[in-house]
Amino acid sequence: MAGKLTSDMLKDLTVTNVMEMVVDEQFPIVMQKFPDACCCTQCLSDIKALALNNLKPHYVSSDRGNLFERINTSDMMVKVDVLRAMTEAAEKVTRNPRHE
């Protein structure tokens, strides 16, 4: 397809960061280790954002790519990296929440 790229065309593009899905899966496990952590939306969002910013993203643009990348992220080292990033983020946010 040749032609000019428009903003409307970009709205239909879908990409997924598979690492975000892995972080979401591990979130309850990590938060069990922080019983005194605030679980408000702001703190949880901060933990997720900090963790993702310290992980290499793995973007896919199709269900097939998603499946392939999910297999790759099942590697033990990927899970260790995710747990480390989430633990560090939870510790930081727990020490310094951005709310009263």
C-alpha positions as CSV (number, residue, x, y, z in Angstrom):
1,M,0.0,0.0,0.0
2,A,1.6,3.2,-1.1
3,G,0.4,6.6,0.0
4,K,0.5,9.1,2.7
5,L,0.5,7.9,6.3
6,T,-2.2,9.6,8.3
7,S,-2.9,9.9,12.0
8,D,-6.1,7.9,11.4
9,M,-4.1,5.0,10.1
10,L,-1.9,5.1,13.2
11,K,-5.0,4.8,15.5
12,D,-5.6,1.3,14.1
13,L,-2.1,0.0,14.9
14,T,-1.8,-2.4,17.8
15,V,1.3,-3.3,19.6
16,T,1.7,-5.0,23.0
17,N,4.6,-4.9,25.4
18,V,4.7,-8.6,26.6
19,M,6.8,-7.5,29.6
20,E,3.9,-5.6,30.9
21,M,1.8,-8.8,30.8
22,V,4.6,-10.6,32.7
23,V,4.7,-7.8,35.3
24,D,0.9,-7.9,35.7
25,E,1.1,-11.7,36.3
26,Q,3.8,-11.3,38.9
27,F,2.3,-8.3,40.7
28,P,0.3,-10.2,43.3
29,I,3.3,-12.5,44.1
30,V,5.6,-9.5,44.7
31,M,3.1,-7.5,46.7
32,Q,2.6,-10.3,49.1
33,K,6.1,-9.6,50.3
34,F,5.1,-6.0,51.1
35,P,2.2,-6.3,53.5
36,D,2.6,-2.7,54.7
37,A,2.8,-1.2,51.2
38,C,0.0,1.1,50.2
39,C,-2.2,-0.5,47.5
40,C,-3.9,2.7,46.3
41,T,-4.0,3.2,42.5
42,Q,-1.3,5.8,42.6
43,C,1.2,3.6,44.4
44,L,0.5,0.5,42.4
45,S,0.8,2.5,39.1
46,D,4.1,3.9,40.3
47,I,5.4,0.5,41.1
48,K,4.4,-0.9,37.7
49,A,5.9,2.1,35.9
50,L,9.2,2.0,37.8
51,A,9.5,-1.8,37.2
52,L,8.7,-1.5,33.5
53,N,11.1,1.4,33.1
54,N,13.9,-0.9,34.4
55,L,13.0,-3.8,32.1
56,K,13.8,-4.2,28.4
57,P,10.5,-4.0,26.5
58,H,9.4,-6.8,24.2
59,Y,6.8,-5.4,21.8
60,V,4.8,-7.6,19.5
61,S,2.2,-6.7,16.9
62,S,0.3,-9.9,16.4
63,D,-1.2,-12.8,18.4
64,R,1.4,-15.1,16.8
65,G,4.2,-12.8,17.9
66,N,2.6,-12.5,21.3
67,L,2.7,-16.3,21.7
68,F,6.3,-16.5,20.5
69,E,7.4,-13.8,22.9
70,R,5.4,-15.3,25.8
71,I,7.4,-18.5,25.3
72,N,10.7,-16.5,25.4
73,T,9.6,-14.6,28.5
74,S,8.9,-17.9,30.3
75,D,12.7,-18.2,30.6
76,M,13.8,-18.2,34.2
77,M,16.2,-15.3,33.8
78,V,13.4,-13.1,32.5
79,K,11.3,-13.9,35.5
80,V,14.2,-13.2,37.8
81,D,14.7,-9.8,36.1
82,V,11.0,-9.0,36.4
83,L,10.9,-10.0,40.1
84,R,14.0,-8.0,40.8
85,A,12.7,-4.9,39.0
86,M,9.3,-5.2,40.8
87,T,10.8,-5.7,44.2
88,E,13.1,-2.7,43.8
89,A,10.2,-0.6,42.6
90,A,7.9,-1.7,45.5
91,E,10.6,-0.9,48.0
92,K,11.2,2.6,46.5
93,V,7.5,3.5,46.4
94,T,6.8,2.1,49.8
95,R,9.6,4.3,51.2
96,N,8.5,7.4,49.2
97,P,4.8,7.3,48.3
98,R,3.7,10.3,46.2
99,H,0.7,10.9,48.3
100,E,-0.1,11.9,51.9
